[in-house]
Amino acid sequence: MTDTKAPIIQIRNVSKRFGKVTAVDNISLDILAGEFFVLLGPSGCGKTTLLRMIAGFEMPTEGQIIIDGQDMSLVPPNKRPVNMVFQSYAVFPHMNVTDNVGYGLRIAGVGKNEIKDRVAEALELVKLGGFEDRMPDQMSGGQRQRVALARSLVMRPKVLLLDEPLSALDAKLRAQMQFELSDLQDKVGITFVTVTHDQDEALSMASRVAVINKGEVAQLAAPSDLYEYPANRFVADFVGSVNIFEGKLTLDEPDKAAVDCPGLGKVYLNHGVTGPHGADVWVALRPEKIYLHVPGEGKAIRAAAQDAPDGHNLARGTIKGMSYLGDITLYEIQLEGGQIIRVSRPNLSRHDQEDFTWDDKVSMHWRADSPVVLLS
C-alpha cells in the first residue's frame, strides 16, 4: 500500500525559460500521495507551465521532476503515471459517452469485457450512470467535464492533473463541482494536482495550496493557514479580501506587539512578530474580523476591545458605500484620516442590513488576534 505521507511528486530546483522570459524560477516542493494539491496564482505566474512540466508537455530548463520515485527527464508524456484533464475538456464530439471514456483503454489494448467494467465503474464515480449513449452535444458543460474526468480516471493514473477544470462553468455549477471534485478525489484516493486562479476553488478543494507569484512559490500551506496567516503581502492581498495599512512596529515581545498605523490608528496584537523595533511593516485585517457599532455605543466598544490597551484596535469613520450580497453586507468606510476600510457584516436576520446606511457615522473595533503583521 502506498504511504499517504510520502511524496508522489518531487520537484527539485525546477526552472523554465522561454527565451529571456523566466516562467518558473527555481521551484522546489513535494506533492504527497493521496492529497488534493492546488497551484494557485494570477495569470502568467507560471503555474500552468509547472503543471505541463509534470505532465511532460514541457521540459525543464533546469532541475528535476521525480514521479513515484522515477526521474522523468527522459520519460515522454504517454509513459508517465499521470493523466491530464484540460480546461476545454477535449471530449470527442463524434463519440458517445461510453466510447469517449473507453478510448484510452482501447488504444492500450485492454480486453472488451474489462473495458466495459472499468467504463461503468468510472461513470458511476462521476455520477453519469445511465448516460452511456449520450453524445457530447446533448450534454451540459458540467456533464462534459465529468466525461473528461471519467476518461482520465478509467486509466487509473497515480496522479490526475487538472488545468483550470471549472473555469468554463457558470458560478452556481462551479460551486457545486468544487464539492463534487473534492468528494471524488476522496473516493478514488489518487493524487489530484489542480491549477487555478480562483482563490475560492483553491480554498474549498485543496488539502494544500502553493501560491505562485512571478514563477516562485510565495507560500505553501493548508488553505486555512494561507487565509489566516499569510506569509507576505502578496499572499494576503491575493487570497481573499483584506485591508492593508502601512505602519511602524513600536512594540515586539513574545506575547504582544503593537504597530502605529497613521491611516488606521494604534494596532495591538496578542503575539509577537519577530521584527526589529521601528521597522516599516504592513497590517492586514480581514473585513469580516471588524465589528461595526452605531454612535453612542462607546461603553460597548470599550468592553468588546478589552483584550487591547486603551486607544488600540479602535477606529471611526463614515459609510461611503454598501453592497448587499445576501448572506453579508459589505461596507466601504472612510476613516477619519481619509483612507477607506472594508467591513463585512453577516445578515443573520432579514433586517440586519437595515442597521446602517450611507453617510452614517460609525465606530469599529477588532480583536487582538485578528490583525496580521507582514514584514515583506
MIFIDREN-696740 format. One record per residue (C-alpha): residue in three letters; x, y, z. Coordinates in steps of 0.25 Angstrom, whole numbers, padded with zeros to 4 digits, always signed. Example, Ala and Ser with C-alpha at 12.3 -4.5 7.8 and 13.67 -1.06 7.14 Angstrom:
Ala+0049-0018+0031Ser+0055-0004+0029
This chain:
Met+0000+0000+0000Thr+0005+0014-0003Asp+0009+0022+0008Thr+0000+0034+0008Lys+0010+0043+0015Ala+0021+0040+0005Pro+0023+0049-0007Ile+0018+0044-0020Ile+0024+0056-0028Gln+0037+0063-0024Ile+0040+0076-0031Arg+0055+0080-0029Asn+0060+0093-0033Val+0052+0094-0046Ser+0053+0106-0055Lys+0047+0108-0069Arg+0051+0119-0078Phe+0045+0123-0091Gly+0056+0132-0098Lys+0058+0143-0088Val+0045+0141-0080Thr+0046+0132-0068Ala+0033+0125-0066Val+0037+0116-0054Asp+0048+0121-0045Asn+0056+0110-0037Ile+0043+0104-0030Ser+0045+0092-0021Leu+0033+0085-0014Asp+0027+0072-0011Ile+0013+0067-0014Leu+0009+0056-0005Ala+0002+0043-0009Gly-0013+0044-0008Glu-0014+0059-0006Phe-0022+0069-0013Phe-0011+0079-0017Val-0014+0093-0023Leu-0005+0102-0031Leu-0011+0116-0029Gly-0007+0129-0035Pro-0011+0140-0045Ser-0010+0139-0060Gly+0004+0138-0065Cys+0010+0134-0052Gly+0016+0120-0057Lys+0006+0111-0050Thr+0001+0104-0063Thr+0015+0103-0068Leu+0019+0096-0056Leu+0007+0086-0058Arg+0011+0084-0072Met+0025+0080-0068Ile+0019+0070-0058Ala+0011+0064-0070Gly+0023+0064-0079Phe+0018+0074-0089Glu+0029+0084-0086Met+0043+0080-0081Pro+0050+0088-0070Thr+0061+0097-0074Glu+0068+0093-0061Gly+0064+0084-0049Gln+0058+0070-0047Ile+0044+0065-0046Ile+0042+0051-0040Ile+0029+0044-0040Asp+0027+0031-0032Gly+0042+0030-0030Gln+0046+0031-0044Asp+0053+0043-0051Met+0044+0048-0062Ser+0055+0055-0070Leu+0055+0044-0082Val+0040+0039-0080Pro+0030+0044-0090Pro+0016+0049-0086Asn+0009+0036-0091Lys+0019+0028-0082Arg+0017+0036-0069Pro+0008+0031-0058Val-0001+0043-0059Asn-0013+0047-0067Met-0018+0061-0070Val-0032+0068-0071Phe-0031+0080-0080Gln-0038+0094-0078Ser-0046+0091-0091Tyr-0050+0076-0086Ala-0046+0072-0100Val-0056+0061-0102Phe-0058+0055-0115Pro-0071+0061-0122His-0073+0049-0131Met-0073+0038-0120Asn-0083+0035-0109Val-0080+0035-0094Thr-0076+0020-0094Asp-0067+0022-0106Asn-0061+0035-0100Val-0058+0029-0087Gly-0053+0015-0092Tyr-0044+0021-0103Gly-0031+0021-0095Leu-0033+0007-0091Arg-0036+0002-0105Ile-0023+0009-0110Ala-0015+0002-0099Gly-0021-0012-0104Val-0030-0015-0092Gly-0040-0026-0094Lys-0054-0023-0097Asn-0060-0028-0084Glu-0050-0021-0075Ile-0053-0008-0083Lys-0068-0010-0081Asp-0066-0012-0066Arg-0056-0001-0064Val-0064+0009-0072Ala-0077+0006-0064Glu-0069+0008-0051Ala-0063+0021-0055Leu-0077+0027-0060Glu-0083+0023-0046Leu-0071+0030-0039Val-0074+0043-0047Lys-0090+0041-0046Leu-0092+0039-0060Gly-0098+0025-0059Gly-0109+0024-0070Phe-0102+0034-0079Glu-0095+0023-0087Asp-0101+0026-0100Arg-0102+0041-0099Met-0094+0050-0110Pro-0086+0062-0104Asp-0095+0072-0111Gln-0106+0066-0103Met-0100+0069-0090Ser-0097+0081-0081Gly-0083+0087-0079Gly-0083+0081-0065Gln-0087+0067-0071Arg-0076+0068-0082Gln-0066+0071-0071Arg-0070+0059-0064Val-0068+0051-0076Ala-0054+0056-0077Leu-0051+0053-0063Ala-0056+0039-0065Arg-0047+0037-0077Ser-0035+0040-0069Leu-0039+0032-0056Val-0042+0020-0064Met-0027+0019-0068Arg-0025+0018-0053Pro-0013+0028-0052Lys-0005+0031-0040Val-0007+0046-0042Leu-0018+0053-0048Leu-0014+0067-0054Leu-0025+0077-0056Asp-0023+0090-0063Glu-0034+0101-0059Pro-0044+0090-0059Leu-0056+0099-0054Ser-0053+0111-0062Ala-0063+0109-0073Leu-0075+0107-0064Asp-0085+0117-0058Ala-0084+0121-0044Lys-0094+0112-0038Leu-0089+0100-0045Arg-0075+0103-0042Ala-0078+0104-0027Gln-0085+0090-0028Met-0074+0084-0035Gln-0064+0089-0025Phe-0071+0080-0015Glu-0072+0068-0025Leu-0057+0069-0029Ser-0053+0068-0014Asp-0062+0057-0011Leu-0058+0049-0024Gln-0043+0051-0020Asp-0046+0046-0006Lys-0053+0033-0012Val-0043+0029-0022Gly-0031+0033-0013Ile-0021+0037-0024Thr-0013+0050-0024Phe-0020+0062-0031Val-0012+0074-0035Thr-0020+0085-0040Val-0017+0099-0046Thr-0026+0111-0043His-0026+0126-0042Asp-0039+0125-0034Gln-0036+0126-0019Asp-0050+0121-0015Glu-0047+0108-0023Ala-0033+0106-0016Leu-0038+0109-0002Ser-0051+0100-0004Met-0044+0088-0010Ala-0029+0087-0006Ser-0022+0080+0005Arg-0010+0089+0002Val-0008+0101-0007Ala+0004+0106-0014Val+0002+0121-0017Ile+0011+0124-0029Asn+0016+0139-0032Lys+0025+0142-0043Gly+0030+0128-0045Glu+0033+0126-0030Val+0025+0119-0018Ala+0021+0131-0010Gln+0015+0122+0001Leu+0012+0107+0002Ala+0001+0103+0013Ala-0012+0098+0016Pro-0024+0107+0012Ser-0027+0112+0026Asp-0013+0115+0028Leu-0012+0123+0015Tyr-0024+0131+0019Glu-0021+0133+0034Tyr-0006+0134+0034Pro-0001+0139+0020Ala+0014+0140+0019Asn+0015+0153+0011Arg+0007+0164+0006Phe+0005+0157-0008Val-0002+0145-0002Ala-0010+0154+0008Asp-0015+0162-0004Phe-0017+0151-0014Val-0024+0141-0004Gly-0038+0147+0000Ser-0042+0161+0003Val-0033+0169+0012Asn-0030+0183+0017Ile-0015+0186+0017Phe-0009+0198+0024Glu+0005+0203+0025Gly+0011+0205+0039Lys+0023+0205+0048Leu+0026+0194+0058Thr+0026+0200+0072Leu+0026+0188+0081Asp+0030+0174+0079Glu+0031+0164+0090Pro+0028+0149+0090Asp+0013+0150+0095Lys+0010+0164+0089Ala+0013+0174+0078Ala+0008+0188+0074Val+0008+0196+0061Asp+0005+0210+0059Cys-0003+0212+0046Pro-0005+0226+0042Gly-0017+0222+0034Leu-0023+0213+0044Gly-0018+0216+0058Lys-0011+0208+0068Val-0012+0193+0066Tyr-0009+0183+0077Leu-0007+0168+0075Asn-0006+0157+0086His+0006+0151+0080Gly+0020+0155+0075Val+0024+0157+0061Thr+0039+0156+0061Gly+0042+0169+0054Pro+0052+0180+0058His+0047+0192+0066Gly+0043+0203+0057Ala+0042+0194+0045Asp+0033+0198+0033Val+0022+0188+0033Trp+0008+0185+0027Val-0004+0182+0036Ala-0014+0172+0029Leu-0028+0172+0034Arg-0039+0164+0028Pro-0053+0171+0026Glu-0061+0160+0034Lys-0052+0162+0046Ile-0056+0176+0048Tyr-0068+0179+0057Leu-0077+0191+0054His-0084+0200+0064Val-0095+0211+0063Pro-0091+0224+0070Gly-0094+0224+0085Glu-0088+0210+0088Gly-0075+0215+0094Lys-0076+0206+0106Ala-0080+0194+0098Ile-0068+0197+0089Arg-0058+0198+0100Ala-0063+0185+0106Ala-0062+0178+0093Ala-0048+0183+0091Gln-0043+0179+0105Asp-0033+0170+0100Ala-0025+0182+0095Pro-0020+0194+0103Asp-0028+0207+0103Gly-0027+0214+0090His-0023+0202+0082Asn-0031+0194+0072Leu-0042+0205+0070Ala-0046+0213+0058Arg-0056+0223+0054Gly-0062+0227+0040Thr-0073+0229+0031Ile-0080+0219+0022Lys-0078+0223+0007Gly-0082+0210+0000Met-0091+0198+0003Ser-0092+0185-0005Tyr-0103+0175-0001Leu-0099+0161-0004Gly-0110+0153+0002Asp-0102+0146+0013Ile-0094+0158+0016Thr-0094+0173+0014Leu-0080+0179+0010Tyr-0078+0193+0015Glu-0067+0203+0010Ile-0064+0213+0021Gln-0056+0225+0020Leu-0047+0227+0033Glu-0044+0240+0039Gly-0031+0240+0033Gly-0037+0239+0019Gln-0034+0224+0016Ile-0044+0214+0012Ile-0046+0201+0020Arg-0056+0190+0016Val-0064+0183+0027Ser-0073+0171+0024Arg-0085+0168+0033Pro-0093+0155+0033Asn-0108+0157+0031Leu-0113+0147+0042Ser-0127+0152+0041Arg-0135+0159+0029His-0133+0172+0035Asp-0119+0173+0039Gln-0115+0181+0026Glu-0124+0192+0031Asp-0115+0195+0043Phe-0106+0204+0035Thr-0107+0213+0023Trp-0100+0223+0014Asp-0093+0234+0022Asp-0095+0228+0035Lys-0084+0231+0046Val-0079+0218+0051Ser-0069+0213+0061Met-0061+0200+0059His-0053+0190+0067Trp-0045+0177+0065Arg-0039+0166+0074Ala-0024+0166+0077Asp-0023+0152+0070Ser-0029+0158+0057Pro-0018+0166+0050Val-0006+0160+0043Val+0007+0168+0043Leu+0014+0166+0029Leu+0029+0169+0029Ser+0030+0167+0013
